[in-house]
Amino acid sequence: MKTIQMTIDETLLQRVDQTVEDLQTTRSAFIRLALEQALRQYHVRRLEERDEIGYTAVPATASDIEEWETEQEWGDEWNGEK
């Protein structure tokens, strides 16, 4: 691990400290977790943007969709039936 120094708004720090206390963890652990989650969200957004560009450039045709319709299995459990 590497130690870093950062500047943070006092109000945000108070909110972090309250949350850390509630979670019974440390600032460092909480901030590491928050950064990991932010990086995952960023990665997912980039993948979604890439997919949107791809599907916009080459949209699915009706035959593409029809080909997979029979593969959908919704089941009846969603409405209480089994």
HTML snippet that shows the backbone in 3Dmol.js (N, CA, C, O; Angstrom):
<script src="https://3Dmol.org/build/3Dmol-min.js"></script>
<div id="view" style="width:600px;height:400px;position:relative"></div>
<script>
const pdb = `
ATOM      1  N   MET A   1       0.832  -1.174   0.000  1.00  0.00           N
ATOM      2  CA  MET A   1       0.000   0.000   0.000  1.00  0.00           C
ATOM      3  C   MET A   1       0.876   1.236   0.000  1.00  0.00           C
ATOM      4  O   MET A   1       2.009   1.234   0.483  1.00  0.00           O
ATOM      5  N   LYS A   2       0.322   2.262  -0.546  1.00  0.00           N
ATOM      6  CA  LYS A   2       1.028   3.532  -0.609  1.00  0.00           C
ATOM      7  C   LYS A   2       0.207   4.581   0.127  1.00  0.00           C
ATOM      8  O   LYS A   2      -1.015   4.633  -0.018  1.00  0.00           O
ATOM      9  N   THR A   3       0.863   5.402   0.904  1.00  0.00           N
ATOM     10  CA  THR A   3       0.206   6.479   1.623  1.00  0.00           C
ATOM     11  C   THR A   3       0.129   7.692   0.711  1.00  0.00           C
ATOM     12  O   THR A   3       1.108   8.064   0.065  1.00  0.00           O
ATOM     13  N   ILE A   4      -1.068   8.313   0.669  1.00  0.00           N
ATOM     14  CA  ILE A   4      -1.244   9.527  -0.136  1.00  0.00           C
ATOM     15  C   ILE A   4      -1.801  10.619   0.754  1.00  0.00           C
ATOM     16  O   ILE A   4      -2.311  10.362   1.844  1.00  0.00           O
ATOM     17  N   GLN A   5      -1.695  11.827   0.272  1.00  0.00           N
ATOM     18  CA  GLN A   5      -2.253  12.967   0.983  1.00  0.00           C
ATOM     19  C   GLN A   5      -3.271  13.605   0.049  1.00  0.00           C
ATOM     20  O   GLN A   5      -3.025  13.739  -1.150  1.00  0.00           O
ATOM     21  N   MET A   6      -4.418  13.999   0.603  1.00  0.00           N
ATOM     22  CA  MET A   6      -5.440  14.603  -0.239  1.00  0.00           C
ATOM     23  C   MET A   6      -6.148  15.731   0.500  1.00  0.00           C
ATOM     24  O   MET A   6      -6.131  15.801   1.729  1.00  0.00           O
ATOM     25  N   THR A   7      -6.762  16.600  -0.270  1.00  0.00           N
ATOM     26  CA  THR A   7      -7.541  17.697   0.284  1.00  0.00           C
ATOM     27  C   THR A   7      -9.010  17.345   0.118  1.00  0.00           C
ATOM     28  O   THR A   7      -9.430  16.854  -0.930  1.00  0.00           O
ATOM     29  N   ILE A   8      -9.794  17.604   1.175  1.00  0.00           N
ATOM     30  CA  ILE A   8     -11.211  17.267   1.135  1.00  0.00           C
ATOM     31  C   ILE A   8     -11.997  18.356   1.867  1.00  0.00           C
ATOM     32  O   ILE A   8     -11.552  18.885   2.885  1.00  0.00           O
ATOM     33  N   ASP A   9     -13.153  18.673   1.336  1.00  0.00           N
ATOM     34  CA  ASP A   9     -14.028  19.670   1.938  1.00  0.00           C
ATOM     35  C   ASP A   9     -14.421  19.221   3.348  1.00  0.00           C
ATOM     36  O   ASP A   9     -14.669  18.035   3.571  1.00  0.00           O
ATOM     37  N   GLU A  10     -14.480  20.145   4.290  1.00  0.00           N
ATOM     38  CA  GLU A  10     -14.784  19.810   5.687  1.00  0.00           C
ATOM     39  C   GLU A  10     -16.142  19.148   5.855  1.00  0.00           C
ATOM     40  O   GLU A  10     -16.288  18.209   6.637  1.00  0.00           O
ATOM     41  N   THR A  11     -17.131  19.636   5.123  1.00  0.00           N
ATOM     42  CA  THR A  11     -18.469  19.053   5.214  1.00  0.00           C
ATOM     43  C   THR A  11     -18.463  17.603   4.729  1.00  0.00           C
ATOM     44  O   THR A  11     -19.072  16.731   5.348  1.00  0.00           O
ATOM     45  N   LEU A  12     -17.779  17.358   3.632  1.00  0.00           N
ATOM     46  CA  LEU A  12     -17.672  15.995   3.110  1.00  0.00           C
ATOM     47  C   LEU A  12     -16.927  15.105   4.099  1.00  0.00           C
ATOM     48  O   LEU A  12     -17.311  13.955   4.313  1.00  0.00           O
ATOM     49  N   LEU A  13     -15.877  15.625   4.692  1.00  0.00           N
ATOM     50  CA  LEU A  13     -15.116  14.854   5.668  1.00  0.00           C
ATOM     51  C   LEU A  13     -15.979  14.496   6.876  1.00  0.00           C
ATOM     52  O   LEU A  13     -15.878  13.387   7.401  1.00  0.00           O
ATOM     53  N   GLN A  14     -16.817  15.415   7.314  1.00  0.00           N
ATOM     54  CA  GLN A  14     -17.718  15.126   8.432  1.00  0.00           C
ATOM     55  C   GLN A  14     -18.687  14.004   8.065  1.00  0.00           C
ATOM     56  O   GLN A  14     -18.966  13.127   8.882  1.00  0.00           O
ATOM     57  N   ARG A  15     -19.191  14.036   6.850  1.00  0.00           N
ATOM     58  CA  ARG A  15     -20.101  12.985   6.398  1.00  0.00           C
ATOM     59  C   ARG A  15     -19.379  11.649   6.313  1.00  0.00           C
ATOM     60  O   ARG A  15     -19.933  10.614   6.684  1.00  0.00           O
ATOM     61  N   VAL A  16     -18.146  11.670   5.826  1.00  0.00           N
ATOM     62  CA  VAL A  16     -17.341  10.446   5.758  1.00  0.00           C
ATOM     63  C   VAL A  16     -17.105   9.910   7.160  1.00  0.00           C
ATOM     64  O   VAL A  16     -17.291   8.719   7.411  1.00  0.00           O
ATOM     65  N   ASP A  17     -16.701  10.776   8.068  1.00  0.00           N
ATOM     66  CA  ASP A  17     -16.417  10.343   9.440  1.00  0.00           C
ATOM     67  C   ASP A  17     -17.644   9.749  10.115  1.00  0.00           C
ATOM     68  O   ASP A  17     -17.533   8.766  10.848  1.00  0.00           O
ATOM     69  N   GLN A  18     -18.819  10.336   9.876  1.00  0.00           N
ATOM     70  CA  GLN A  18     -20.048   9.787  10.459  1.00  0.00           C
ATOM     71  C   GLN A  18     -20.344   8.406   9.879  1.00  0.00           C
ATOM     72  O   GLN A  18     -20.720   7.484  10.603  1.00  0.00           O
ATOM     73  N   THR A  19     -20.171   8.277   8.580  1.00  0.00           N
ATOM     74  CA  THR A  19     -20.416   6.992   7.920  1.00  0.00           C
ATOM     75  C   THR A  19     -19.419   5.940   8.381  1.00  0.00           C
ATOM     76  O   THR A  19     -19.788   4.789   8.618  1.00  0.00           O
ATOM     77  N   VAL A  20     -18.168   6.329   8.508  1.00  0.00           N
ATOM     78  CA  VAL A  20     -17.122   5.424   8.988  1.00  0.00           C
ATOM     79  C   VAL A  20     -17.471   4.922  10.389  1.00  0.00           C
ATOM     80  O   VAL A  20     -17.315   3.740  10.698  1.00  0.00           O
ATOM     81  N   GLU A  21     -17.937   5.828  11.214  1.00  0.00           N
ATOM     82  CA  GLU A  21     -18.323   5.449  12.577  1.00  0.00           C
ATOM     83  C   GLU A  21     -19.502   4.478  12.545  1.00  0.00           C
ATOM     84  O   GLU A  21     -19.510   3.475  13.259  1.00  0.00           O
ATOM     85  N   ASP A  22     -20.498   4.784  11.711  1.00  0.00           N
ATOM     86  CA  ASP A  22     -21.673   3.913  11.592  1.00  0.00           C
ATOM     87  C   ASP A  22     -21.275   2.514  11.110  1.00  0.00           C
ATOM     88  O   ASP A  22     -21.799   1.506  11.585  1.00  0.00           O
ATOM     89  N   LEU A  23     -20.345   2.474  10.164  1.00  0.00           N
ATOM     90  CA  LEU A  23     -19.910   1.195   9.578  1.00  0.00           C
ATOM     91  C   LEU A  23     -18.831   0.499  10.408  1.00  0.00           C
ATOM     92  O   LEU A  23     -18.464  -0.643  10.133  1.00  0.00           O
ATOM     93  N   GLN A  24     -18.343   1.182  11.402  1.00  0.00           N
ATOM     94  CA  GLN A  24     -17.257   0.655  12.248  1.00  0.00           C
ATOM     95  C   GLN A  24     -16.061   0.219  11.393  1.00  0.00           C
ATOM     96  O   GLN A  24     -15.588  -0.915  11.474  1.00  0.00           O
ATOM     97  N   THR A  25     -15.600   1.149  10.588  1.00  0.00           N
ATOM     98  CA  THR A  25     -14.439   0.911   9.742  1.00  0.00           C
ATOM     99  C   THR A  25     -13.506   2.112   9.872  1.00  0.00           C
ATOM    100  O   THR A  25     -13.670   2.929  10.779  1.00  0.00           O
ATOM    101  N   THR A  26     -12.560   2.221   9.001  1.00  0.00           N
ATOM    102  CA  THR A  26     -11.617   3.343   9.022  1.00  0.00           C
ATOM    103  C   THR A  26     -11.848   4.236   7.809  1.00  0.00           C
ATOM    104  O   THR A  26     -12.447   3.821   6.817  1.00  0.00           O
ATOM    105  N   ARG A  27     -11.365   5.460   7.909  1.00  0.00           N
ATOM    106  CA  ARG A  27     -11.439   6.367   6.757  1.00  0.00           C
ATOM    107  C   ARG A  27     -10.776   5.734   5.545  1.00  0.00           C
ATOM    108  O   ARG A  27     -11.327   5.726   4.444  1.00  0.00           O
ATOM    109  N   SER A  28      -9.587   5.207   5.771  1.00  0.00           N
ATOM    110  CA  SER A  28      -8.824   4.635   4.655  1.00  0.00           C
ATOM    111  C   SER A  28      -9.577   3.501   3.981  1.00  0.00           C
ATOM    112  O   SER A  28      -9.653   3.446   2.754  1.00  0.00           O
ATOM    113  N   ALA A  29     -10.137   2.592   4.781  1.00  0.00           N
ATOM    114  CA  ALA A  29     -10.868   1.460   4.212  1.00  0.00           C
ATOM    115  C   ALA A  29     -12.099   1.944   3.456  1.00  0.00           C
ATOM    116  O   ALA A  29     -12.409   1.454   2.370  1.00  0.00           O
ATOM    117  N   PHE A  30     -12.794   2.910   4.044  1.00  0.00           N
ATOM    118  CA  PHE A  30     -13.994   3.444   3.410  1.00  0.00           C
ATOM    119  C   PHE A  30     -13.657   4.127   2.088  1.00  0.00           C
ATOM    120  O   PHE A  30     -14.336   3.913   1.083  1.00  0.00           O
ATOM    121  N   ILE A  31     -12.621   4.940   2.088  1.00  0.00           N
ATOM    122  CA  ILE A  31     -12.233   5.665   0.867  1.00  0.00           C
ATOM    123  C   ILE A  31     -11.726   4.692  -0.189  1.00  0.00           C
ATOM    124  O   ILE A  31     -12.009   4.875  -1.373  1.00  0.00           O
ATOM    125  N   ARG A  32     -10.979   3.658   0.213  1.00  0.00           N
ATOM    126  CA  ARG A  32     -10.544   2.639  -0.760  1.00  0.00           C
ATOM    127  C   ARG A  32     -11.752   1.987  -1.429  1.00  0.00           C
ATOM    128  O   ARG A  32     -11.788   1.833  -2.650  1.00  0.00           O
ATOM    129  N   LEU A  33     -12.745   1.604  -0.614  1.00  0.00           N
ATOM    130  CA  LEU A  33     -13.950   0.976  -1.147  1.00  0.00           C
ATOM    131  C   LEU A  33     -14.681   1.919  -2.098  1.00  0.00           C
ATOM    132  O   LEU A  33     -15.114   1.511  -3.176  1.00  0.00           O
ATOM    133  N   ALA A  34     -14.816   3.187  -1.692  1.00  0.00           N
ATOM    134  CA  ALA A  34     -15.495   4.179  -2.530  1.00  0.00           C
ATOM    135  C   ALA A  34     -14.769   4.358  -3.862  1.00  0.00           C
ATOM    136  O   ALA A  34     -15.409   4.466  -4.908  1.00  0.00           O
ATOM    137  N   LEU A  35     -13.460   4.389  -3.828  1.00  0.00           N
ATOM    138  CA  LEU A  35     -12.684   4.539  -5.067  1.00  0.00           C
ATOM    139  C   LEU A  35     -12.834   3.313  -5.958  1.00  0.00           C
ATOM    140  O   LEU A  35     -12.970   3.445  -7.175  1.00  0.00           O
ATOM    141  N   GLU A  36     -12.811   2.116  -5.363  1.00  0.00           N
ATOM    142  CA  GLU A  36     -12.996   0.898  -6.148  1.00  0.00           C
ATOM    143  C   GLU A  36     -14.361   0.892  -6.827  1.00  0.00           C
ATOM    144  O   GLU A  36     -14.472   0.533  -7.999  1.00  0.00           O
ATOM    145  N   GLN A  37     -15.404   1.291  -6.093  1.00  0.00           N
ATOM    146  CA  GLN A  37     -16.743   1.339  -6.671  1.00  0.00           C
ATOM    147  C   GLN A  37     -16.832   2.388  -7.781  1.00  0.00           C
ATOM    148  O   GLN A  37     -17.452   2.148  -8.817  1.00  0.00           O
ATOM    149  N   ALA A  38     -16.224   3.526  -7.566  1.00  0.00           N
ATOM    150  CA  ALA A  38     -16.241   4.586  -8.590  1.00  0.00           C
ATOM    151  C   ALA A  38     -15.527   4.113  -9.848  1.00  0.00           C
ATOM    152  O   ALA A  38     -15.985   4.387 -10.957  1.00  0.00           O
ATOM    153  N   LEU A  39     -14.419   3.413  -9.691  1.00  0.00           N
ATOM    154  CA  LEU A  39     -13.687   2.907 -10.856  1.00  0.00           C
ATOM    155  C   LEU A  39     -14.489   1.847 -11.608  1.00  0.00           C
ATOM    156  O   LEU A  39     -14.471   1.815 -12.838  1.00  0.00           O
ATOM    157  N   ARG A  40     -15.195   0.977 -10.874  1.00  0.00           N
ATOM    158  CA  ARG A  40     -16.060  -0.022 -11.524  1.00  0.00           C
ATOM    159  C   ARG A  40     -17.176   0.663 -12.299  1.00  0.00           C
ATOM    160  O   ARG A  40     -17.468   0.282 -13.433  1.00  0.00           O
ATOM    161  N   GLN A  41     -17.807   1.679 -11.692  1.00  0.00           N
ATOM    162  CA  GLN A  41     -18.885   2.414 -12.369  1.00  0.00           C
ATOM    163  C   GLN A  41     -18.361   3.095 -13.628  1.00  0.00           C
ATOM    164  O   GLN A  41     -19.024   3.093 -14.666  1.00  0.00           O
ATOM    165  N   TYR A  42     -17.189   3.665 -13.533  1.00  0.00           N
ATOM    166  CA  TYR A  42     -16.568   4.321 -14.691  1.00  0.00           C
ATOM    167  C   TYR A  42     -16.343   3.307 -15.810  1.00  0.00           C
ATOM    168  O   TYR A  42     -16.623   3.586 -16.976  1.00  0.00           O
ATOM    169  N   HIS A  43     -15.838   2.131 -15.448  1.00  0.00           N
ATOM    170  CA  HIS A  43     -15.570   1.082 -16.431  1.00  0.00           C
ATOM    171  C   HIS A  43     -16.873   0.636 -17.106  1.00  0.00           C
ATOM    172  O   HIS A  43     -16.914   0.476 -18.326  1.00  0.00           O
ATOM    173  N   VAL A  44     -17.920   0.439 -16.329  1.00  0.00           N
ATOM    174  CA  VAL A  44     -19.212   0.027 -16.882  1.00  0.00           C
ATOM    175  C   VAL A  44     -19.758   1.103 -17.819  1.00  0.00           C
ATOM    176  O   VAL A  44     -20.275   0.790 -18.891  1.00  0.00           O
ATOM    177  N   ARG A  45     -19.644   2.363 -17.418  1.00  0.00           N
ATOM    178  CA  ARG A  45     -20.110   3.460 -18.297  1.00  0.00           C
ATOM    179  C   ARG A  45     -19.365   3.444 -19.627  1.00  0.00           C
ATOM    180  O   ARG A  45     -19.976   3.624 -20.680  1.00  0.00           O
ATOM    181  N   ARG A  46     -18.059   3.230 -19.588  1.00  0.00           N
ATOM    182  CA  ARG A  46     -17.291   3.187 -20.834  1.00  0.00           C
ATOM    183  C   ARG A  46     -17.750   2.025 -21.709  1.00  0.00           C
ATOM    184  O   ARG A  46     -17.871   2.183 -22.924  1.00  0.00           O
ATOM    185  N   LEU A  47     -18.008   0.853 -21.111  1.00  0.00           N
ATOM    186  CA  LEU A  47     -18.492  -0.294 -21.879  1.00  0.00           C
ATOM    187  C   LEU A  47     -19.863  -0.010 -22.479  1.00  0.00           C
ATOM    188  O   LEU A  47     -20.118  -0.354 -23.633  1.00  0.00           O
ATOM    189  N   GLU A  48     -20.740   0.613 -21.710  1.00  0.00           N
ATOM    190  CA  GLU A  48     -22.074   0.959 -22.220  1.00  0.00           C
ATOM    191  C   GLU A  48     -21.980   1.947 -23.374  1.00  0.00           C
ATOM    192  O   GLU A  48     -22.705   1.825 -24.361  1.00  0.00           O
ATOM    193  N   GLU A  49     -21.090   2.922 -23.252  1.00  0.00           N
ATOM    194  CA  GLU A  49     -20.899   3.893 -24.335  1.00  0.00           C
ATOM    195  C   GLU A  49     -20.375   3.203 -25.581  1.00  0.00           C
ATOM    196  O   GLU A  49     -20.802   3.509 -26.694  1.00  0.00           O
ATOM    197  N   ARG A  50     -19.445   2.267 -25.393  1.00  0.00           N
ATOM    198  CA  ARG A  50     -18.885   1.525 -26.528  1.00  0.00           C
ATOM    199  C   ARG A  50     -19.985   0.709 -27.211  1.00  0.00           C
ATOM    200  O   ARG A  50     -20.063   0.674 -28.439  1.00  0.00           O
ATOM    201  N   ASP A  51     -20.831   0.054 -26.413  1.00  0.00           N
ATOM    202  CA  ASP A  51     -21.930  -0.734 -26.979  1.00  0.00           C
ATOM    203  C   ASP A  51     -22.913   0.156 -27.725  1.00  0.00           C
ATOM    204  O   ASP A  51     -23.380  -0.193 -28.809  1.00  0.00           O
ATOM    205  N   GLU A  52     -23.225   1.313 -27.137  1.00  0.00           N
ATOM    206  CA  GLU A  52     -24.156   2.235 -27.795  1.00  0.00           C
ATOM    207  C   GLU A  52     -23.610   2.676 -29.145  1.00  0.00           C
ATOM    208  O   GLU A  52     -24.351   2.741 -30.126  1.00  0.00           O
ATOM    209  N   ILE A  53     -22.331   2.975 -29.197  1.00  0.00           N
ATOM    210  CA  ILE A  53     -21.709   3.385 -30.471  1.00  0.00           C
ATOM    211  C   ILE A  53     -21.807   2.250 -31.478  1.00  0.00           C
ATOM    212  O   ILE A  53     -22.143   2.468 -32.642  1.00  0.00           O
ATOM    213  N   GLY A  54     -21.510   1.030 -31.022  1.00  0.00           N
ATOM    214  CA  GLY A  54     -21.558  -0.126 -31.914  1.00  0.00           C
ATOM    215  C   GLY A  54     -22.955  -0.406 -32.433  1.00  0.00           C
ATOM    216  O   GLY A  54     -23.138  -0.634 -33.629  1.00  0.00           O
ATOM    217  N   TYR A  55     -23.957  -0.391 -31.538  1.00  0.00           N
ATOM    218  CA  TYR A  55     -25.323  -0.663 -31.961  1.00  0.00           C
ATOM    219  C   TYR A  55     -25.900   0.469 -32.800  1.00  0.00           C
ATOM    220  O   TYR A  55     -26.783   0.238 -33.627  1.00  0.00           O
ATOM    221  N   THR A  56     -25.416   1.681 -32.600  1.00  0.00           N
ATOM    222  CA  THR A  56     -25.855   2.796 -33.438  1.00  0.00           C
ATOM    223  C   THR A  56     -25.270   2.665 -34.831  1.00  0.00           C
ATOM    224  O   THR A  56     -25.945   2.933 -35.824  1.00  0.00           O
ATOM    225  N   ALA A  57     -24.005   2.248 -34.903  1.00  0.00           N
ATOM    226  CA  ALA A  57     -23.340   2.102 -36.197  1.00  0.00           C
ATOM    227  C   ALA A  57     -23.911   0.919 -36.983  1.00  0.00           C
ATOM    228  O   ALA A  57     -24.049   0.988 -38.205  1.00  0.00           O
ATOM    229  N   VAL A  58     -24.239  -0.161 -36.277  1.00  0.00           N
ATOM    230  CA  VAL A  58     -24.774  -1.363 -36.930  1.00  0.00           C
ATOM    231  C   VAL A  58     -26.003  -1.811 -36.135  1.00  0.00           C
ATOM    232  O   VAL A  58     -25.900  -2.711 -35.302  1.00  0.00           O
ATOM    233  N   PRO A  59     -27.154  -1.199 -36.382  1.00  0.00           N
ATOM    234  CA  PRO A  59     -28.350  -1.547 -35.605  1.00  0.00           C
ATOM    235  C   PRO A  59     -28.822  -2.975 -35.890  1.00  0.00           C
ATOM    236  O   PRO A  59     -28.591  -3.520 -36.969  1.00  0.00           O
ATOM    237  N   ALA A  60     -29.483  -3.559 -34.899  1.00  0.00           N
ATOM    238  CA  ALA A  60     -30.036  -4.895 -35.065  1.00  0.00           C
ATOM    239  C   ALA A  60     -31.198  -4.842 -36.060  1.00  0.00           C
ATOM    240  O   ALA A  60     -31.967  -3.881 -36.102  1.00  0.00           O
ATOM    241  N   THR A  61     -31.295  -5.892 -36.847  1.00  0.00           N
ATOM    242  CA  THR A  61     -32.403  -5.994 -37.796  1.00  0.00           C
ATOM    243  C   THR A  61     -33.520  -6.823 -37.167  1.00  0.00           C
ATOM    244  O   THR A  61     -33.321  -7.466 -36.137  1.00  0.00           O
ATOM    245  N   ALA A  62     -34.672  -6.804 -37.782  1.00  0.00           N
ATOM    246  CA  ALA A  62     -35.807  -7.593 -37.286  1.00  0.00           C
ATOM    247  C   ALA A  62     -35.443  -9.073 -37.257  1.00  0.00           C
ATOM    248  O   ALA A  62     -35.819  -9.780 -36.322  1.00  0.00           O
ATOM    249  N   SER A  63     -34.726  -9.548 -38.256  1.00  0.00           N
ATOM    250  CA  SER A  63     -34.355 -10.969 -38.277  1.00  0.00           C
ATOM    251  C   SER A  63     -33.371 -11.308 -37.159  1.00  0.00           C
ATOM    252  O   SER A  63     -33.381 -12.426 -36.646  1.00  0.00           O
ATOM    253  N   ASP A  64     -32.521 -10.352 -36.778  1.00  0.00           N
ATOM    254  CA  ASP A  64     -31.607 -10.582 -35.646  1.00  0.00           C
ATOM    255  C   ASP A  64     -32.409 -10.813 -34.367  1.00  0.00           C
ATOM    256  O   ASP A  64     -32.086 -11.689 -33.565  1.00  0.00           O
ATOM    257  N   ILE A  65     -33.440 -10.026 -34.194  1.00  0.00           N
ATOM    258  CA  ILE A  65     -34.259 -10.113 -32.989  1.00  0.00           C
ATOM    259  C   ILE A  65     -35.103 -11.385 -33.005  1.00  0.00           C
ATOM    260  O   ILE A  65     -35.188 -12.089 -31.998  1.00  0.00           O
ATOM    261  N   GLU A  66     -35.726 -11.681 -34.146  1.00  0.00           N
ATOM    262  CA  GLU A  66     -36.568 -12.876 -34.273  1.00  0.00           C
ATOM    263  C   GLU A  66     -35.774 -14.142 -33.984  1.00  0.00           C
ATOM    264  O   GLU A  66     -36.297 -15.089 -33.396  1.00  0.00           O
ATOM    265  N   GLU A  67     -34.524 -14.158 -34.395  1.00  0.00           N
ATOM    266  CA  GLU A  67     -33.680 -15.340 -34.207  1.00  0.00           C
ATOM    267  C   GLU A  67     -33.548 -15.715 -32.737  1.00  0.00           C
ATOM    268  O   GLU A  67     -33.410 -16.895 -32.413  1.00  0.00           O
ATOM    269  N   TRP A  68     -33.587 -14.732 -31.845  1.00  0.00           N
ATOM    270  CA  TRP A  68     -33.381 -14.987 -30.415  1.00  0.00           C
ATOM    271  C   TRP A  68     -34.674 -15.012 -29.606  1.00  0.00           C
ATOM    272  O   TRP A  68     -34.646 -15.350 -28.422  1.00  0.00           O
ATOM    273  N   GLU A  69     -35.804 -14.663 -30.215  1.00  0.00           N
ATOM    274  CA  GLU A  69     -37.067 -14.621 -29.471  1.00  0.00           C
ATOM    275  C   GLU A  69     -37.423 -15.958 -28.839  1.00  0.00           C
ATOM    276  O   GLU A  69     -37.943 -15.998 -27.724  1.00  0.00           O
ATOM    277  N   THR A  70     -37.149 -17.045 -29.535  1.00  0.00           N
ATOM    278  CA  THR A  70     -37.492 -18.372 -28.998  1.00  0.00           C
ATOM    279  C   THR A  70     -36.585 -18.772 -27.843  1.00  0.00           C
ATOM    280  O   THR A  70     -36.894 -19.720 -27.121  1.00  0.00           O
ATOM    281  N   GLU A  71     -35.491 -18.079 -27.656  1.00  0.00           N
ATOM    282  CA  GLU A  71     -34.547 -18.397 -26.580  1.00  0.00           C
ATOM    283  C   GLU A  71     -34.944 -17.760 -25.255  1.00  0.00           C
ATOM    284  O   GLU A  71     -34.412 -18.124 -24.206  1.00  0.00           O
ATOM    285  N   GLN A  72     -35.863 -16.824 -25.297  1.00  0.00           N
ATOM    286  CA  GLN A  72     -36.299 -16.150 -24.075  1.00  0.00           C
ATOM    287  C   GLN A  72     -37.162 -17.098 -23.257  1.00  0.00           C
ATOM    288  O   GLN A  72     -38.100 -17.708 -23.770  1.00  0.00           O
ATOM    289  N   GLU A  73     -36.834 -17.209 -21.997  1.00  0.00           N
ATOM    290  CA  GLU A  73     -37.647 -18.024 -21.104  1.00  0.00           C
ATOM    291  C   GLU A  73     -37.995 -17.187 -19.893  1.00  0.00           C
ATOM    292  O   GLU A  73     -37.181 -17.010 -18.986  1.00  0.00           O
ATOM    293  N   TRP A  74     -39.212 -16.674 -19.887  1.00  0.00           N
ATOM    294  CA  TRP A  74     -39.645 -15.798 -18.806  1.00  0.00           C
ATOM    295  C   TRP A  74     -40.202 -16.610 -17.650  1.00  0.00           C
ATOM    296  O   TRP A  74     -40.113 -16.199 -16.494  1.00  0.00           O
ATOM    297  N   GLY A  75     -40.774 -17.759 -17.963  1.00  0.00           N
ATOM    298  CA  GLY A  75     -41.365 -18.555 -16.907  1.00  0.00           C
ATOM    299  C   GLY A  75     -42.601 -17.869 -16.350  1.00  0.00           C
ATOM    300  O   GLY A  75     -42.897 -16.724 -16.692  1.00  0.00           O
ATOM    301  N   ASP A  76     -43.314 -18.575 -15.496  1.00  0.00           N
ATOM    302  CA  ASP A  76     -44.519 -18.012 -14.908  1.00  0.00           C
ATOM    303  C   ASP A  76     -44.322 -17.584 -13.465  1.00  0.00           C
ATOM    304  O   ASP A  76     -45.258 -17.080 -12.844  1.00  0.00           O
ATOM    305  N   GLU A  77     -43.131 -17.772 -12.915  1.00  0.00           N
ATOM    306  CA  GLU A  77     -42.887 -17.454 -11.512  1.00  0.00           C
ATOM    307  C   GLU A  77     -43.003 -15.966 -11.215  1.00  0.00           C
ATOM    308  O   GLU A  77     -43.308 -15.593 -10.083  1.00  0.00           O
ATOM    309  N   TRP A  78     -42.772 -15.123 -12.182  1.00  0.00           N
ATOM    310  CA  TRP A  78     -42.806 -13.680 -11.949  1.00  0.00           C
ATOM    311  C   TRP A  78     -44.188 -13.193 -11.541  1.00  0.00           C
ATOM    312  O   TRP A  78     -44.313 -12.171 -10.866  1.00  0.00           O
ATOM    313  N   ASN A  79     -45.238 -13.926 -11.951  1.00  0.00           N
ATOM    314  CA  ASN A  79     -46.588 -13.477 -11.586  1.00  0.00           C
ATOM    315  C   ASN A  79     -47.221 -14.372 -10.519  1.00  0.00           C
ATOM    316  O   ASN A  79     -48.437 -14.345 -10.324  1.00  0.00           O
ATOM    317  N   GLY A  80     -46.404 -15.156  -9.836  1.00  0.00           N
ATOM    318  CA  GLY A  80     -46.888 -15.973  -8.746  1.00  0.00           C
ATOM    319  C   GLY A  80     -47.252 -17.389  -9.132  1.00  0.00           C
ATOM    320  O   GLY A  80     -47.532 -18.210  -8.259  1.00  0.00           O
ATOM    321  N   GLU A  81     -47.257 -17.699 -10.430  1.00  0.00           N
ATOM    322  CA  GLU A  81     -47.569 -19.053 -10.883  1.00  0.00           C
ATOM    323  C   GLU A  81     -46.297 -19.886 -10.928  1.00  0.00           C
ATOM    324  O   GLU A  81     -45.196 -19.368 -11.113  1.00  0.00           O
ATOM    325  N   LYS A  82     -46.477 -21.187 -10.754  1.00  0.00           N
ATOM    326  CA  LYS A  82     -45.303 -22.080 -10.834  1.00  0.00           C
ATOM    327  C   LYS A  82     -45.559 -23.214 -11.770  1.00  0.00           C
ATOM    328  O   LYS A  82     -44.689 -24.063 -11.963  1.00  0.00           O
TER     329      LYS A  82
END
`;
const viewer = $3Dmol.createViewer("view");
viewer.addModel(pdb, "pdb");
viewer.setStyle({}, {cartoon: {color: "spectrum"}});
viewer.zoomTo();
viewer.render();
</script>
